[in-house]
Amino acid sequence: MVHNRIALFRTERGLSRKELADLIDLNPQTIGFLERGSYSPSVECALRLANVFNLSVDDLFSLKPFPALSTQLSVHKKS
C-alpha cells in the first residue's frame, strides 16, 4: 500500500478535490481514491501532484505510514 499526504496538503492550500484534479488533469474521483489509499498513482501522477505542492515525491508518498503530525510537532517543540 502507498501512503500519502494528499488530503493534508490539499486542504492546507484550500483546494477542493475538483480544483486539484483540474490542476493535474485528473478526474476528481481519482483524487478521492488516491487520498483514501485505494489507488496507487502512476509515476507521472505522483510527480504532477508533488509539483503542485512544491514537494518531493517522498514528502507526499511513502511505502510506510507517515508519523502522526502531533508526534512531529512535539519533536519540533523540544528542539
N, C-alpha and C positions, 0 to 999 in steps of 0.2 A: 504494500500500500504506500502511496505517495502522500505525505502530509504537506499541508500548505497554510500560508497565512494570507490568502487572497482576501477573504472577508474582512480581516483586520485592517489591511491597508486600503481596501476599497472604501470601507466606512470611514476610516480616518481621513480620506480625501473627499468624502461627501459624495461619492459616486453611487449611482444605482447600478444594479446588475446590467440593465439595458445600456446605460452610458458607458460602462466598462466594455461591454460586448461590442458596442459601436466603435470604440477606440481601437480594438484589435481585430475587427471584422469577424466576430463570432456570434452565435446565437445566444441570447440571454439565458436560455435553459442550460446551455453548456457551462456557463459561468456558475450556475447553481450546482450542477453536477460536480464541477471541479471543487467548489467550496466545501461540499459535503464529503468529498473524497471518494465518490462513486465513479469517478472518471479520471484517468491519468492523462496529463497533457502531452501533446507531441512536443518535440524539442522546439519547433518553431513557435508553438503557442506559449510555452514556458518563457522563451526569450522575449516574445512580444509583451507578455504580462510583466516580466521583470523590467523591461524598458519603460512601460507606462509608469511604474512606481519608482523608477530610477534606482533599482536594486540589482544585486547579482541574483542569479537563479538560485544559488544556495541560500540566500536570505529569504527567499519566497517559498522554496520547496525543500523537503527533506525526506529521506527514507525512514527516519525515526521521528517520533513525536517531538514537537518543539517544547521546550520548558515553559511552564506557565509564566505569564507576564508578571504576576505578583512575585514569583521567585526571582525573576530577573531584576525587578525594581528593588527588592530588598537587598540584593547583592550590590547594586549601584549605590544605595544609601549608606552601606557600611564602608564603602571605599573612600 
